Amino acid sequence: MTLKSIKKVFYLSLFLGFGLLTSCDDDNDTKIIEENLVDIASSDSNFSVLVQALVKADLVSALEADGALTVFAPTNEAFQALLDKKPAWNSLDDVPVDVLKEVLLYHVLPIYAPSQNLSDNQGVTTLNGAALTIDLSSGVKIESATGQSVSVTQADILAKNGVIHAINEVLLPGELPKDITDLAIATPDLSILVQALQKANLVSALQADGPFTVFAPTNAAFQALLDSNASWNSLDDIPVDVLTNVLLFHVVSGNIKSTDLSDTYVNTLATGPNSEPLSLQVEVTGGIEFNGDSSPVSGLIDIEASNGVVHVIDKVMMPANVVTLALNNAGFTSLVAALTDSRHTTDFVSILSGDGPFTIFAPTNAAFQALLDSNASWNSLADVPIATLDAVLKYHVVNGANVQADQLTNGDVTTLGGTITIDLTSGAQIQTSSMQTVNILVGTATNDVQGTNGVIHAVDTVLLP
């Protein structure tokens, strides 16, 4: 071979070799990742529920920001398993936002931690401040503060601002909060209450933020309710509207502990005339009692839930009408005695048990005693002529109107026994045709006592026509 030929072969080889090296260098170029963590998750159908959760918890921008984060990303199946843990959680919409946010932050590390950077028994701190532990003894697992051992099913899904490791279970930083419905479901002796809530479509109402105070009847209490009506063999026999109002009569807004109770009335979520909240009587003198005949079950009061408190009681409380409200109130025993006097030809109990609605100005026991003291020959109600007593009682009843205190206006009002005049110029007062000035006793225990067929306002003097 001539020198010229050798040079040609050398230059040709050099050229081909340079071209090959260039080609190989092109093949090994590092791909630049443009997608952030949220983009990557959004593009993978296995993480669609995770993305929905991030949106609901307002954490999307946090995972889109520049930086270096590590996300342990639960799959859709993992989120479904979380929802299945709580009967009340049918979708992410049922998970409280604050709970969801804390859970999601428990899946994020403020560092870049691809799999090669993880070590066995390594402790890491998440964005919610709680710890996780890495376990490499058998695959890659993440141990939570609640004792979970969660497997990484796909590692090192890279993003421009971090890395994702897919996991097969949602990590929990603590026990899931139990709302009132959860507590009821977890209590065997409240199983009929749960059935009733389901029938009345009130489960979601008691999963709301609240807070609520719930007086929860036992199974025996519900059975006694069914036994009280020959046509009620099961909850299915109770009209839904009746059952709904009965159940709502056991719910009060606010977080009321046993130590907060006093002799008073509280507004329930049940409603009566004009959609006014029905009043529930609470008594503590001589022992705690509700609605005149229902008592708390020993050891089962002040049960705290994430959205309120539960007191288990021994009887289903039926919403009371104005007669029952008066009968159950120790401050109205004289009024009850007057209404039920056997000399009457007017059946006041039957009248006031009707549909109404009624507005009743109810004299206290002290008011009736003052009436007796006004006549030397009246030592008891039996000494008051029945015609007088009849006329006096009718003068305290307004028929066809359910008037709460804030609805009172100055002017004449017709009662069953004549006309009275409301005067609000110096407080809530009543002027009678006999020139009395009578005070309406304003207070939670004395006025706006709402029954199913009317409202009661206590007064400090017996009205005389």
Backbone hydrogen bonds, N-H to C=O, Kabsch-Sander energy under -0.5 kcal/mol:
donor,donor_aa,acceptor,acceptor_aa,energy
6,I,2,T,-2.3
7,K,3,L,-2.1
8,K,4,K,-1.6
9,V,5,S,-2.3
10,F,6,I,-2.4
11,Y,7,K,-2.5
12,L,8,K,-2.2
13,S,9,V,-2.4
14,L,10,F,-2.5
15,F,11,Y,-2.1
16,L,12,L,-2.5
17,G,13,S,-2.9
18,F,14,L,-2.3
19,G,15,F,-2.3
20,L,16,L,-2.3
21,L,17,G,-2.5
22,T,18,F,-2.2
23,S,19,G,-2.1
24,C,20,L,-2.8
25,D,21,L,-2.6
26,D,22,T,-1.9
27,D,23,S,-1.9
28,N,24,C,-1.4
29,D,26,D,-1.2
33,I,31,K,-0.5
34,E,32,I,-0.5
37,L,63,L,-0.6
38,V,63,L,-0.6
40,I,36,N,-2.6
41,A,37,L,-2.3
42,S,38,V,-2.8
43,S,39,D,-1.6
44,D,41,A,-1.2
45,S,43,S,-0.6
47,F,44,D,-2.1
48,S,45,S,-1.2
51,V,47,F,-2.2
52,Q,48,S,-1.9
53,A,49,V,-2.5
54,L,50,L,-2.5
55,V,51,V,-2.1
56,K,52,Q,-2.4
57,A,53,A,-2.5
58,D,55,V,-1.1
59,L,54,L,-2.8
60,V,54,L,-0.7
63,L,59,L,-1.3
63,L,60,V,-0.6
64,E,60,V,-0.7
64,E,61,S,-0.6
65,A,61,S,-1.0
69,L,161,N,-2.0
70,T,109,L,-1.9
71,V,163,V,-2.6
72,F,70,T,-0.5
72,F,107,H,-3.0
73,A,71,V,-0.9
73,A,165,H,-2.3
75,T,167,I,-1.6
76,N,46,N,-1.6
79,F,75,T,-2.0
80,Q,76,N,-2.3
81,A,77,E,-2.0
82,L,78,A,-1.6
83,L,79,F,-2.4
84,D,80,Q,-2.1
85,K,81,A,-0.6
85,K,82,L,-1.2
86,K,83,L,-1.2
89,W,86,K,-2.3
90,N,88,A,-1.0
94,D,91,S,-1.8
95,V,92,L,-1.5
100,L,96,P,-2.6
101,K,97,V,-2.6
102,E,98,D,-1.8
103,V,99,V,-2.2
104,L,100,L,-2.6
105,L,101,K,-2.4
106,Y,102,E,-1.0
107,H,104,L,-2.0
108,V,105,L,-1.3
109,L,70,T,-3.0
113,A,111,I,-0.7
117,N,114,P,-2.0
118,L,115,S,-1.5
121,N,134,I,-2.3
122,Q,119,S,-1.6
124,V,132,L,-2.7
126,T,130,A,-2.8
127,L,105,L,-1.1
127,L,108,V,-2.0
128,N,105,L,-0.6
129,G,126,T,-1.7
132,L,124,V,-2.6
133,T,143,E,-2.0
134,I,122,Q,-3.0
135,D,141,K,-2.8
141,K,135,D,-2.6
141,K,139,G,-0.6
142,I,150,V,-3.2
143,E,133,T,-3.1
144,S,142,I,-0.5
144,S,148,Q,-1.6
146,T,172,L,-0.7
147,G,144,S,-1.5
150,V,142,I,-3.1
152,V,140,V,-2.7
153,T,151,S,-0.7
153,T,166,A,-2.1
154,Q,166,A,-1.2
157,I,164,I,-2.8
158,L,156,D,-1.0
159,A,162,G,-2.7
160,K,35,E,-3.1
162,G,159,A,-1.3
163,V,69,L,-2.1
164,I,157,I,-2.5
165,H,71,V,-2.9
166,A,154,Q,-2.8
167,I,73,A,-2.4
168,N,151,S,-1.6
170,V,78,A,-0.5
179,D,177,P,-0.6
180,I,206,L,-0.6
181,T,206,L,-0.7
183,L,179,D,-2.3
184,A,180,I,-2.1
185,I,181,T,-2.6
186,A,182,D,-2.2
187,T,184,A,-1.2
190,L,187,T,-2.3
191,S,188,P,-1.5
194,V,190,L,-2.0
195,Q,191,S,-2.0
196,A,192,I,-2.5
197,L,193,L,-2.6
198,Q,194,V,-2.2
199,K,195,Q,-2.5
200,A,196,A,-2.4
201,N,198,Q,-1.1
202,L,197,L,-3.0
203,V,197,L,-0.7
206,L,202,L,-1.4
206,L,203,V,-0.6
207,Q,204,S,-1.2
208,A,204,S,-0.5
208,A,205,A,-0.6
212,F,307,N,-1.9
213,T,252,V,-3.1
214,V,212,F,-0.5
214,V,309,V,-2.4
215,F,250,H,-2.8
216,A,214,V,-0.8
216,A,311,H,-2.5
218,T,313,I,-1.5
219,N,189,D,-1.5
222,F,218,T,-1.9
223,Q,219,N,-2.4
224,A,220,A,-2.2
225,L,221,A,-1.7
226,L,222,F,-2.3
227,D,223,Q,-2.4
228,S,224,A,-0.9
228,S,225,L,-0.8
229,N,226,L,-1.3
232,W,229,N,-2.2
233,N,231,S,-0.9
237,D,234,S,-1.8
238,I,235,L,-1.5
243,L,239,P,-2.7
244,T,240,V,-2.7
245,N,241,D,-1.9
246,V,242,V,-2.3
247,L,243,L,-2.6
248,L,244,T,-2.5
249,F,245,N,-1.3
250,H,247,L,-1.7
251,V,248,L,-1.6
252,V,213,T,-2.7
253,S,267,N,-0.5
254,G,211,P,-2.9
256,I,254,G,-0.9
257,K,255,N,-0.7
260,D,257,K,-1.7
261,L,258,S,-1.0
264,T,262,S,-1.2
264,T,282,V,-1.9
266,V,280,L,-2.2
268,T,278,L,-2.7
269,L,248,L,-1.4
269,L,251,V,-1.9
270,A,248,L,-0.7
272,G,276,E,-2.9
275,S,272,G,-1.8
276,E,273,P,-1.9
278,L,270,A,-2.5
279,S,450,Q,-2.7
280,L,266,V,-2.8
281,Q,279,S,-0.5
282,V,264,T,-3.2
283,E,289,E,-2.7
287,G,284,V,-2.1
289,E,283,E,-2.6
290,F,294,S,-3.5
291,N,281,Q,-2.7
293,D,290,F,-1.4
294,S,290,F,-2.1
297,V,312,V,-2.9
300,L,297,V,-2.3
303,I,310,V,-2.6
304,E,302,D,-0.8
305,A,308,G,-3.1
306,S,178,K,-2.8
308,G,305,A,-1.1
309,V,212,F,-2.3
310,V,303,I,-2.5
311,H,214,V,-2.9
312,V,300,L,-2.9
313,I,216,A,-2.3
314,D,295,S,-2.2
318,M,316,V,-0.6
325,L,321,N,-2.4
326,A,322,V,-1.9
327,L,323,V,-2.7
328,N,324,T,-2.2
329,N,325,L,-0.5
329,N,326,A,-1.0
330,A,328,N,-0.7
332,F,329,N,-2.1
333,T,330,A,-0.8
336,V,332,F,-2.5
337,A,333,T,-2.3
338,A,334,S,-2.4
339,L,335,L,-2.5
340,T,336,V,-1.9
341,D,338,A,-0.9
344,H,341,D,-1.8
347,D,345,T,-0.5
348,F,346,T,-1.5
351,I,347,D,-2.3
352,L,348,F,-3.0
353,S,349,V,-0.6
353,S,350,S,-0.6
354,G,351,I,-1.4
358,F,453,N,-1.8
359,T,398,V,-2.3
360,I,455,V,-2.6
361,F,396,H,-2.6
362,A,360,I,-0.8
362,A,457,H,-2.6
364,T,459,V,-1.5
365,N,331,G,-1.3
368,F,364,T,-1.9
369,Q,365,N,-2.2
370,A,366,A,-2.0
371,L,367,A,-1.7
372,L,368,F,-2.3
373,D,369,Q,-2.5
374,S,370,A,-0.9
374,S,371,L,-0.7
375,N,372,L,-1.5
378,W,375,N,-2.2
379,N,377,S,-0.9
383,D,380,S,-1.8
384,V,381,L,-1.5
389,L,385,P,-2.5
390,D,386,I,-2.8
391,A,387,A,-2.2
392,V,388,T,-2.6
393,L,389,L,-2.6
394,K,390,D,-2.1
395,Y,391,A,-1.3
396,H,393,L,-1.7
397,V,394,K,-1.4
398,V,359,T,-2.8
398,V,396,H,-0.5
399,N,397,V,-0.5
400,G,357,P,-1.8
401,A,357,P,-1.3
403,V,401,A,-0.7
404,Q,402,N,-0.7
407,Q,404,Q,-2.0
408,L,405,A,-1.2
411,G,422,I,-2.1
413,V,420,I,-3.2
415,T,413,V,-0.6
415,T,418,G,-3.7
416,L,394,K,-0.9
416,L,397,V,-2.6
417,G,394,K,-0.9
418,G,415,T,-0.9
420,I,413,V,-2.7
421,T,431,Q,-2.5
422,I,411,G,-3.1
423,D,429,Q,-2.6
426,S,427,G,-0.7
427,G,424,L,-1.0
429,Q,423,D,-1.7
429,Q,427,G,-0.9
430,I,438,V,-2.8
431,Q,421,T,-3.2
432,T,430,I,-0.5
432,T,436,Q,-1.7
434,S,464,L,-0.8
435,M,432,T,-1.7
438,V,430,I,-2.9
440,I,428,A,-2.6
441,L,439,N,-0.6
441,L,458,A,-2.6
442,V,440,I,-1.0
446,T,443,G,-1.5
447,N,443,G,-2.4
449,V,456,I,-2.2
450,Q,448,D,-1.1
451,G,454,G,-3.7
452,T,320,A,-2.1
454,G,451,G,-0.7
455,V,358,F,-2.4
456,I,449,V,-2.2
457,H,360,I,-3.0
458,A,446,T,-3.4
459,V,362,A,-2.2
460,D,439,N,-1.8
